[in-house]
Amino acid sequence: MRDWLSGVGGRFDQRSAAVLASTSGAVVLPIFPVAYPDMVRPGLMPWLILIWAYSALSMIATAVAGRLSDRLFVLLGAGGMVGVAGSAYVLADPGTSHAVLVLLAAIPALAAMHSRPAIVVGFVVIALSLALLVAAAVAPSWPEFAVAAGSTAMAVTIPTTLVAALRRSLMALVRRLETISDTDPLTGVLNRRGVEAQVHALMDGAVLGERGLGAAVVDIDHFKAVNDSLGHSAGDRVLVDVAEAVRASAPHGAIVARVGGEEFFLLAAVDDETEILAIAERTRIRVAGETSVTVSVGAVYAGVRQVSTSPLLPSMDPGRELIDMLSRSADAHLYASKAEGRDRVGIGSVDAVEWSPVQISRSRSRLMLSMRS
């Protein structure tokens, strides 16, 4: 049972599941007018049967499609609202007609769950227009028209507004949680997960701009001595100051992260080895001038070559592989700079990195799936 529910949850999103449930209910409702023909205006039963057939087709289309695209949802939703308005019109009793007319509220509320704002507003306008037309046609008097139109307008706008507000709140919460999970809580720069989430966009930019990659590992010199002599609170302040200095030294669009206790990682699109060397030197000098410690830096340059097919296996994350490779290479130069006396930069280059549209697409898809889960 759990496996079945999991499969259903993966096949349908909230919007399509709600459409499936509402159309299933709409398929059942015409049973009553068929059983009691006096409920329908004379000569209009064929129209009710046609509306019922559309509801059945909408239910089947949703079941087959699973997650509805915006285009298909607009098509089914607009037809559904016309069907609701048509059903309200063919019913002979004004009270029953009004009760059915209130169902126009369902489609805008469903749209507010998962659709673009323009679609939601469009559905609200259509629902209100249909409500006014049908209420004017079936209401026996102006007061009853005013009651029917006003109550239907409230039934349409209030749930839609509430659903839209809830959706905005949930999206803001998701973005906040993503920021927290991608950020080092002490320094405010990215953590390793945050680097993996952003490296794909940086690689896209490098490919499109025909640039290379520069990576640098920045390690605080004698950080253990800071903790031992001044305490961990002082060590935390040093980490925050160094993180700010590294971030201020990085070019626009660069990735800056804390990837170890006293180690930071910088990744940027650059033109050549000279540019990443300049960034690394600028970082070293800024840390020495603005904080109470010095840093050693290991940096590497890698060209970027676009290829038509991915050399990596489908199960591999090209962004993660890239980070690992650049980190290992930069670490080797970092150790060399420390061995030479610290407070200096070690620089080198690695073979060109291959990056393909297949990799970009796969990386983005994997990132979106991880965000949704």
PASETOR-149857 format. One record per atom (N, C-alpha, C): x, y, z. Coordinates in steps of 0.2 Angstrom, whole numbers, padded with zeros to 4 digits, always signed. Example, Ala and Ser with C-alpha at 12.3 -4.5 7.8 and 13.67 -1.06 7.14 Angstrom:
BEGIN
+0066-0028+0039+0062-0022+0039+0066-0016+0039+0064-0011+0035+0068-0005+0036+0064+0000+0039
//
This chain:
BEGIN
+0004-0006+0000+0000+0000+0000+0004+0006+0000+0010+0006+0004+0014+0012+0005+0017+0013-0002+0020+0008-0005+0023+0008-0012+0018+0011-0017+0012+0009-0017+0007+0012-0021+0006+0019-0020+0005+0021-0014+0004+0028-0013+0010+0032-0015+0016+0030-0014+0022+0033-0016+0022+0034-0024+0020+0029-0027+0020+0029-0034+0015+0034-0037+0009+0035-0034+0004+0040-0035+0007+0047-0034+0010+0048-0028+0013+0054-0026+0018+0056-0031+0022+0052-0034+0027+0054-0039+0024+0055-0045+0019+0052-0047+0016+0053-0054+0012+0060-0054+0008+0061-0049+0004+0067-0049+0007+0073-0044+0007+0079-0046+0008+0084-0041+0002+0086-0038+0002+0091-0034-0004+0093-0030-0009+0096-0035-0008+0100-0040-0013+0102-0044-0016+0097-0048-0012+0092-0051-0015+0087-0055-0019+0082-0051-0017+0081-0045-0021+0077-0041-0027+0080-0039-0027+0086-0038-0034+0090-0036-0038+0090-0042-0036+0091-0048-0040+0091-0054-0043+0084-0055-0039+0079-0054-0041+0072-0054-0047+0071-0049-0046+0073-0043-0052+0072-0038-0058+0076-0040-0057+0082-0042-0063+0086-0044-0067+0084-0050-0063+0082-0055-0067+0079-0061-0070+0072-0059-0067+0068-0055-0070+0062-0053-0077+0064-0050-0077+0069-0045-0083+0071-0042-0088+0073-0047-0086+0077-0052-0090+0080-0057-0093+0075-0061-0090+0069-0062-0093+0064-0067-0099+0061-0063-0099+0061-0057-0104+0058-0053-0110+0062-0052-0110+0069-0052-0115+0073-0051-0121+0073-0056-0120+0072-0062-0125+0072-0067-0130+0066-0066-0128+0061-0062-0133+0056-0061-0140+0058-0058-0139+0063-0054-0146+0066-0051-0150+0069-0056-0148+0073-0060-0152+0076-0065-0155+0071-0070-0151+0066-0072-0153+0060-0076-0159+0056-0073-0158+0055-0066-0163+0051-0062-0169+0056-0061-0169+0062-0061-0174+0067-0060-0174+0072-0065-0177+0071-0071-0177+0075-0077-0180+0082-0076-0184+0082-0071-0187+0089-0069-0182+0094-0067-0176+0092-0064-0171+0096-0062-0168+0101-0068-0169+0098-0074-0166+0101-0080-0171+0105-0084-0169+0111-0086-0174+0115-0091-0176+0111-0097-0182+0112-0099-0184+0108-0105-0180+0109-0111-0178+0103-0114-0174+0103-0120-0166+0104-0119-0164+0104-0113-0157+0106-0112-0153+0100-0109-0156+0094-0108-0153+0088-0106-0147+0086-0110-0147+0086-0117-0142+0085-0121-0135+0089-0119-0136+0095-0117-0131+0099-0115-0128+0097-0109-0132+0094-0104-0129+0092-0098-0125+0085-0099-0128+0081-0104-0124+0075-0105-0117+0077-0109-0117+0082-0113-0111+0084-0116-0106+0087-0111-0108+0090-0106-0104+0093-0101-0101+0087-0097-0106+0082-0095-0103+0076-0092-0098+0072-0096-0099+0072-0102-0094+0069-0106-0087+0072-0106-0087+0079-0106-0081+0083-0106-0078+0082-0099-0082+0081-0094-0079+0080-0087-0075+0073-0087-0078+0068-0090-0075+0062-0090-0069+0062-0094-0069+0065-0100-0063+0066-0104-0057+0069-0100-0059+0075-0096-0054+0078-0093-0051+0074-0087-0055+0070-0084-0053+0065-0079-0048+0060-0082-0050+0057-0088-0045+0053-0091-0039+0056-0094-0039+0062-0096-0033+0065-0099-0029+0067-0093-0031+0069-0087-0027+0070-0081-0024+0064-0079-0028+0058-0079-0025+0052-0077-0019+0049-0081-0020+0051-0088-0015+0048-0092-0009+0053-0092-0010+0060-0092-0004+0064-0092+0000+0064-0085-0003+0063-0080+0000+0063-0073+0001+0071-0071+0007+0073-0072+0008+0080-0070+0006+0085-0076+0001+0089-0075-0001+0093-0080+0003+0099-0082+0004+0100-0088+0008+0106-0090+0003+0112-0089+0006+0118-0089+0002+0124-0089-0003+0124-0095-0001+0123-0100-0005+0123-0106-0011+0118-0106-0010+0112-0104-0015+0107-0103-0020+0109-0098-0017+0112-0092-0021+0114-0086-0026+0119-0088-0023+0124-0092-0027+0130-0094-0033+0127-0099-0031+0123-0103-0036+0120-0108-0042+0116-0104-0040+0112-0099-0045+0108-0095-0048+0112-0091-0045+0117-0088-0048+0121-0083-0053+0126-0086-0051+0129-0091-0056+0134-0095-0062+0130-0097-0061+0124-0100-0067+0120-0102-0071+0118-0096-0068+0116-0090-0071+0114-0084-0076+0120-0081-0073+0126-0082-0077+0132-0079-0083+0133-0084-0082+0132-0090-0088+0133-0095-0093+0127-0093-0090+0121-0092-0095+0116-0090-0099+0117-0083-0095+0120-0078-0099+0122-0072-0104+0127-0073-0102+0132-0077-0107+0138-0079-0113+0135-0083-0111+0130-0088-0117+0127-0092-0121+0123-0087-0118+0119-0083-0123+0115-0078-0127+0119-0074-0124+0125-0071-0129+0129-0067-0134+0132-0071-0133+0134-0078-0138+0137-0082-0144+0132-0084-0142+0125-0085-0147+0121-0087-0152+0118-0082-0150+0119-0075-0154+0117-0070-0160+0122-0069-0165+0119-0068-0172+0123-0067-0172+0127-0061-0170+0124-0055-0171+0127-0049-0165+0132-0048-0167+0139-0046-0162+0144-0045-0157+0142-0039-0160+0139-0034-0156+0138-0028-0151+0133-0030-0153+0127-0033-0148+0122-0035-0143+0125-0040-0145+0129-0045-0141+0132-0050-0136+0136-0046-0138+0140-0041-0133+0144-0037-0128+0140-0034-0130+0134-0031-0125+0130-0027-0120+0127-0032-0122+0125-0038-0117+0123-0043-0113+0128-0046-0115+0134-0046-0111+0140-0049-0105+0141-0044-0106+0140-0038-0101+0141-0033-0095+0137-0034-0096+0131-0038-0091+0127-0040-0085+0130-0044-0087+0136-0047-0083+0139-0051-0076+0141-0047-0077+0141-0041-0071+0143-0037-0066+0138-0037-0067+0132-0039-0062+0126-0038-0056+0128-0043-0058+0129-0049-0052+0130-0054-0047+0135-0052-0049+0142-0051-0044+0147-0049-0040+0145-0042-0044+0141-0038-0040+0139-0032-0035+0134-0034-0037+0129-0038-0032+0124-0040-0026+0127-0044-0028+0132-0048-0022+0136-0052-0017+0139-0047-0020+0142-0041-0016+0145-0037-0011+0141-0033-0012+0134-0033-0008+0129-0030-0001+0129-0034-0001+0129-0041+0005+0127-0045+0006+0131-0051+0002+0136-0053+0002+0140-0059+0005+0146-0058+0007+0149-0064+0010+0156-0064+0004+0161-0062+0006+0167-0059+0001+0172-0057-0004+0174-0063-0001+0174-0069-0005+0177-0074-0011+0172-0076-0009+0165-0075-0015+0160-0076-0020+0161-0070-0018+0162-0064-0022+0162-0059-0027+0168-0060-0024+0174-0061-0028+0180-0062-0033+0179-0068-0031+0176-0074-0035+0174-0079-0041+0170-0077-0040+0165-0073-0045+0160-0071-0050+0164-0067-0048+0168-0062-0052+0172-0058-0057+0177-0062-0054+0180-0067-0058+0184-0071-0063+0180-0075-0061+0174-0078-0066+0170-0082-0071+0168-0077-0069+0166-0071-0074+0163-0066-0079+0168-0064-0077+0174-0063-0081+0180-0061-0086+0182-0067-0083+0182-0073-0087+0184-0079-0093+0178-0080-0091+0172-0079-0096+0167-0080-0101+0167-0075-0099+0168-0069-0104+0169-0063-0109+0174-0064-0107+0180-0066-0111+0186-0068-0116+0184-0073-0114+0181-0079-0118+0179-0084-0123+0174-0082-0122+0169-0079-0126+0164-0077-0131+0166-0072-0129+0170-0067-0133+0173-0062-0138+0178-0065-0136+0182-0070-0141+0186-0073-0146+0182-0077-0144+0176-0080-0149+0172-0084-0154+0169-0080-0152+0166-0074-0156+0162-0070-0160+0165-0064-0157+0170-0061-0160+0174-0055-0167+0177-0057-0172+0175-0053-0178+0178-0055-0179+0185-0053-0175+0188-0049-0175+0195-0047-0169+0198-0046-0168+0205-0046-0162+0208-0045-0159+0207-0038-0163+0207-0033-0160+0205-0026-0157+0198-0026-0160+0193-0030-0157+0186-0030-0151+0186-0034-0151+0190-0040-0145+0191-0044-0139+0193-0040-0140+0199-0036-0135+0202-0032-0132+0197-0027-0137+0193-0024-0135+0188-0019-0131+0182-0022-0133+0180-0028-0130+0174-0031-0123+0177-0034-0123+0183-0037-0116+0185-0040-0111+0187-0034-0114+0190-0029-0109+0192-0023-0106+0186-0020-0111+0181-0018-0108+0175-0015-0103+0171-0019-0105+0171-0025-0100+0167-0030-0094+0170-0030-0094+0177-0031-0087+0181-0031-0083+0180-0025-0086+0180-0019-0083+0178-0013-0080+0171-0013-0084+0167-0015-0082+0160-0015-0076+0159-0020-0075+0163-0025-0070+0162-0030-0064+0166-0027-0064+0172-0025-0058+0176-0023-0055+0174-0016-0059+0172-0011-0057+0171-0005-0052+0165-0005-0055+0159-0007-0050+0153-0007-0044+0154-0012-0045+0157-0017-0039+0158-0022-0034+0162-0018-0036+0168-0015-0032+0172-0012-0028+0168-0006-0032+0164-0002-0029+0161+0003-0024+0155+0001-0025+0152-0005-0021+0147-0007-0014+0150-0010-0015+0156-0014-0010+0159-0016-0005+0162-0011-0008+0164-0005-0004+0167+0000+0000+0161+0004-0004+0155+0004+0000+0150+0007+0005+0147+0003+0004+0147-0003+0010+0145-0008+0016+0150-0008+0014+0156-0007+0020+0161-0007+0024+0160+0000+0020+0159+0005+0023+0157+0012+0028+0151+0012+0025+0146+0008+0029+0139+0008+0035+0140+0004+0034+0144-0002+0040+0145-0006+0045+0149-0003+0043+0154+0001+0048+0158+0005+0052+0153+0010+0048+0149+0013+0051+0144+0018+0056+0140+0015+0054+0137+0009+0058+0132+0005+0065+0136+0004+0064+0142+0001+0070+0146-0001+0074+0147+0005+0071+0149+0011+0075+0150+0017+0079+0143+0019+0075+0138+0019+0078+0131+0021+0084+0130+0016+0083+0131+0010+0088+0130+0005+0095+0134+0006+0093+0140+0008+0099+0145+0010+0103+0142+0016+0099+0140+0021+0102+0138+0027+0106+0131+0026+0103+0127+0022+0107+0121+0021+0113+0121+0016+0113+0127+0012+0118+0128+0008+0124+0133+0011+0123+0135+0017+0127+0141+0019+0130+0139+0026+0137+0140+0027+0140+0139+0033+0137+0144+0038+0135+0141+0044+0131+0146+0049+0136+0151+0052+0142+0150+0053+0146+0154+0056+0149+0160+0052+0151+0158+0046+0154+0164+0041+0149+0167+0036+0144+0163+0035+0139+0166+0030+0141+0164+0023+0146+0161+0021+0148+0159+0015+0145+0152+0013+0146+0150+0007+0143+0143+0006+0146+0138+0009+0143+0132+0010+0146+0126+0012+0147+0121+0006+0150+0115+0007+0151+0111+0001+0145+0110-0003+0139+0109+0000+0133+0107-0003+0131+0113-0007+0132+0119-0005+0131+0125-0008+0135+0126-0015+0141+0124-0014+0146+0124-0020+0143+0120-0025+0141+0114-0023+0139+0109-0028+0132+0111-0032+0128+0115-0028+0122+0118-0031+0123+0123-0036+0129+0127-0035+0130+0133-0039+0135+0132-0045+0139+0127-0044+0144+0126-0049+0142+0125-0056+0136+0122-0057+0133+0121-0064+0132+0127-0067+0129+0132-0064+0128+0139-0067+0134+0142-0069+0139+0142-0064+0146+0145-0066+0149+0141-0072+0148+0135-0073+0151+0131-0078+0147+0133-0085+0141+0134-0084+0137+0137-0090+0140+0143-0092+0141+0148-0088+0144+0154-0089+0151+0154-0092+0155+0150-0090+0161+0149-0093+0161+0146-0100+0157+0141-0101+0156+0139-0108+0154+0144-0113+0148+0147-0111+0145+0152-0115+0150+0158-0116+0154+0160-0111+0159+0166-0112+0165+0164-0114+0166+0157-0116+0173+0155-0119+0178+0157-0114+0177+0155-0107+0182+0157-0102+0185+0150-0099+0190+0151-0095+0192+0145-0091+0190+0145-0084+0192+0141-0080+0191+0140-0073+0197+0142-0068+0196+0146-0063+0201+0147-0058+0199+0144-0051+0202+0140-0048+0201+0137-0041+0206+0139-0037+0204+0141-0030+0209+0142-0025+0207+0139-0019+0212+0136-0015+0210+0134-0008+0214+0138-0004+0211+0141+0001+0214+0146+0006+0214+0143+0013+0220+0143+0016+0220+0139+0022+0223+0144+0027+0220+0145+0033+0223+0150+0038+0229+0147+0041+0235+0151+0041+0241+0149+0044+0241+0148+0052+0243+0143+0055+0244+0142+0062+0237+0144+0066+0231+0141+0063+0225+0143+0066+0224+0139+0072+0227+0133+0073+0227+0130+0079+0230+0134+0085+0235+0137+0084+0238+0142+0089+0233+0147+0091+0229+0150+0086+0224+0155+0088+0219+0152+0093+0217+0146+0092+0212+0143+0096+0215+0141+0103+0221+0139+0103+0224+0137+0109+0226+0143+0113+0228+0148+0110+0231+0154+0114+0225+0159+0116+0220+0160+0112+0215+0165+0113+0208+0162+0114+0207+0156+0113+0201+0152+0114+0197+0152+0107+0192+0148+0107+0188+0146+0101+0183+0152+0099+0181+0156+0104+0177+0162+0102+0182+0167+0098+0188+0168+0099+0192+0172+0095+0194+0168+0089+0194+0162+0089+0195+0158+0083+0189+0159+0078+0183+0159+0081+0177+0160+0077+0177+0167+0073+0179+0172+0077+0180+0179+0074+0185+0179+0069+0190+0176+0070+0195+0175+0064+0192+0172+0058+0189+0167+0059+0186+0163+0053+0181+0168+0049+0177+0172+0053+0172+0177+0050+0176+0182+0046+0181+0185+0049+0185+0190+0046+0188+0188+0040+0191+0182+0040+0194+0179+0034+0189+0177+0029+0184+0175+0031+0178+0173+0026+0176+0180+0022+0176+0185+0026+0174+0192+0023+0179+0194+0018+0185+0193+0020+0191+0195+0016+0191+0191+0009+0190+0185+0010+0190+0181+0004+0185+0183-0001+0179+0184+0002+0173+0186-0002+0174+0192-0005+0177+0197-0002+0178+0204-0004+0183+0204-0010+0188+0199-0010+0193+0198-0015+0191+0195-0021+0185+0191-0021+0183+0187-0026+0180+0191-0031+0180+0189-0038+0177+0193-0043+0169+0192-0043+0166+0196-0046+0158+0195-0047+0157+0189-0050+0152+0185-0047+0150+0179-0049+0154+0173-0047+0159+0174-0043+0163+0169-0040+0160+0165-0035+0162+0159-0034+0159+0155-0028+0164+0155-0023+0162+0156-0016+0166+0156-0011+0163+0152-0005+0167+0147-0002+0164+0143+0002+0169+0141+0008+0166+0139+0013+0170+0136+0019+0170+0129+0018+0175+0125+0017+0175+0118+0016+0178+0114+0021+0181+0117+0026+0184+0114+0031+0185+0118+0037+0188+0116+0043+0188+0120+0049+0191+0127+0048+0197+0127+0044+0200+0134+0043+0201+0134+0036+0198+0131+0031+0199+0131+0024+0194+0133+0020+0195+0138+0015+0190+0141+0011+0192+0139+0004+0186+0139+0000+0187+0137-0007+0184+0142-0012+0188+0144-0017+0186+0149-0021+0186+0147-0029+0180+0148-0032+0180+0146-0039+0177+0151-0043+0180+0153-0049+0178+0158-0053+0180+0157-0060+0176+0160-0065+0177+0160-0072+0183+0165-0073+0188+0163-0076+0194+0167-0078+0196+0166-0085+0200+0171-0087+0203+0170-0094+0209+0166-0094+0213+0166-0089+0220+0163-0089+0223+0162-0082+0228+0158-0082+0232+0157-0076+0234+0163-0072+0235+0169-0076+0237+0175-0073+0232+0178-0069+0226+0177-0071+0220+0180-0068+0218+0177-0061+0219+0170-0061+0218+0167-0055+0223+0168-0050+0229+0169-0052+0235+0171-0048+0234+0177-0045+0231+0182-0049+0230+0189-0046+0225+0189-0041+0220+0185-0042+0214+0184-0037+0217+0181-0030+0221+0176-0031+0224+0173-0025+0229+0177-0021+0233+0181-0025+0237+0186-0022+0233+0191-0018+0228+0194-0022+0224+0199-0019+0221+0196-0012+0218+0190-0012+0216+0187-0006+0221+0187-0001+0227+0184-0002+0232+0184+0003+0234+0190+0006+0234+0195+0002+0236+0202+0004+0231+0205+0008+0225+0204+0006+0219+0207+0010+0218+0204+0017+0219+0197+0017+0218+0194+0024+0224+0196+0028+0230+0197+0026+0235+0199+0030+0234+0206+0032+0231+0211+0028+0230+0218+0030+0224+0219+0034+0219+0215+0034+0213+0216+0037+0211+0212+0043+0215+0206+0044+0214+0202+0050+0220+0201+0054+0220+0197+0059+0226+0196+0063+0230+0189+0061+0228+0186+0055+0231+0180+0053+0234+0181+0046+0237+0176+0044+0239+0176+0037+0236+0169+0034+0236+0169+0027+0234+0163+0024+0239+0160+0019+0239+0154+0017+0242+0151+0012+0237+0149+0007+0239+0150+0000+0234+0148-0005+0237+0144-0010+0233+0139-0012+0235+0135-0018+0230+0136-0023+0232+0137-0029+0227+0139-0035+0229+0135-0041+0224+0134-0045+0225+0131-0052+0220+0134-0057+0223+0133-0063+0219+0136-0069+0217+0130-0073+0211+0129-0076+0209+0124-0080+0205+0127-0086+0207+0126-0092+0203+0128-0098+0196+0124-0098+0192+0127-0102+0185+0123-0102+0184+0122-0110+0183+0116-0111+0181+0114-0118+0174+0111-0119+0170+0114-0123+0164+0111-0124+0164+0105-0128+0160+0100-0126+0160+0094-0131+0152+0093-0132+0151+0088-0137+0144+0087-0139+0141+0082-0135+0145+0077-0132+0142+0072-0128+0146+0071-0121+0143+0069-0116+0146+0069-0109+0151+0063-0109+0157+0064-0107+0161+0058-0106+0160+0054-0099+0155+0057-0095+0154+0054-0088+0148+0049-0089+0148+0045-0084+0143+0040-0084+0136+0044-0081+0130+0042-0083+0124+0045-0081+0123+0046-0074+0126+0041-0070+0125+0041-0063+0130+0046-0059+0135+0049-0063+0140+0053-0060+0137+0060-0060+0139+0064-0055+0137+0071-0055+0143+0075-0058+0143+0078-0064+0149+0081-0066+0151+0087-0062+0147+0091-0059+0149+0096-0055+0153+0094-0049+0151+0089-0046+0154+0086-0040+0161+0083-0042+0161+0080-0047+0168+0077-0050+0173+0083-0051+0170+0088-0054+0174+0094-0056+0177+0097-0049+0173+0098-0044+0175+0101-0038+0180+0097-0035+0179+0090-0035+0184+0086-0032+0191+0086-0035+0191+0086-0042+0197+0087-0046+0201+0093-0045+0197+0099-0045+0200+0105-0044+0203+0106-0037+0199+0104-0032+0201+0104-0025+0208+0100-0024+0208+0094-0026+0214+0090-0025+0220+0093-0029+0219+0096-0034+0225+0100-0038+0227+0106-0034+0222+0110-0032+0224+0116-0028+0227+0114-0021+0225+0109-0018+0228+0107-0012+0235+0105-0012+0237+0102-0018+0244+0100-0019+0248+0107-0019+0246+0112-0022+0250+0118-0022+0249+0122-0016+0244+0121-0012+0243+0124-0005+0249+0121-0001+0249+0114-0001+0254+0111+0003+0261+0113+0002+0262+0114-0005+0269+0117-0007+0270+0124-0004+0265+0128-0004+0266+0135-0002+0267+0135+0006+0264+0131+0009+0265+0130+0016+0272+0128+0018+0274+0123+0014+0281+0120+0015+0286+0125+0013+0285+0130+0009+0290+0136+0008+0290+0141+0013+0285+0141+0018+0285+0146+0023+0279+0149+0025+0274+0147+0021+0267+0150+0022+0266+0158+0020+0260+0160+0021+0259+0167+0018+0261+0168+0011+0259+0163+0007+0261+0164+0000+0256+0160-0004+0257+0161-0011+0253+0157-0016+0256+0152-0020+0254+0146-0020+0256+0141-0025+0251+0141-0031+0254+0141-0037+0250+0141-0043+0252+0136-0048+0247+0133-0052+0248+0128-0057+0242+0128-0061+0242+0123-0066+0237+0122-0071+0235+0115-0071+0229+0113-0074+0227+0106-0075+0225+0106-0082+0223+0099-0084+0221+0098-0091+0214+0102-0092+0212+0104-0098+0206+0107-0099+0200+0102-0097+0195+0106-0094+0189+0102-0092+0184+0102-0098+0181+0096-0099+0176+0095-0104+0169+0096-0101+0165+0100-0104+0158+0101-0102+0153+0102-0108+0148+0098-0107+0143+0097-0113+0136+0100-0111+0132+0101-0116+0125+0103-0115+0122+0097-0111+0124+0091-0112+0121+0085-0109+0122+0086-0102+0128+0087-0100+0130+0088-0093+0126+0094-0090+0126+0099-0093+0122+0105-0090+0115+0103-0089+0112+0100-0094+0105+0098-0093+0104+0093-0087+0108+0088-0087+0107+0083-0082+0109+0086-0075+0113+0091-0075+0115+0094-0068+0109+0098-0066+0106+0102-0070+0101+0106-0068+0095+0101-0066+0093+0096-0070+0088+0092-0068+0089+0089-0061+0095+0086-0060+0097+0083-0053+0096+0088-0048+0098+0095-0049+0097+0100-0044+0090+0101-0042+0086+0102-0048+0079+0103-0047+0075+0097-0043+0077+0091-0044+0074+0086-0041+0076+0086-0033+0083+0088-0032+0085+0088-0025+0081+0093-0021+0080+0099-0024+0076+0104-0021+0069+0103-0020+0066+0099-0024+0059+0097-0023+0058+0092-0018+0063+0087-0017+0063+0082-0012+0065+0085-0005
//
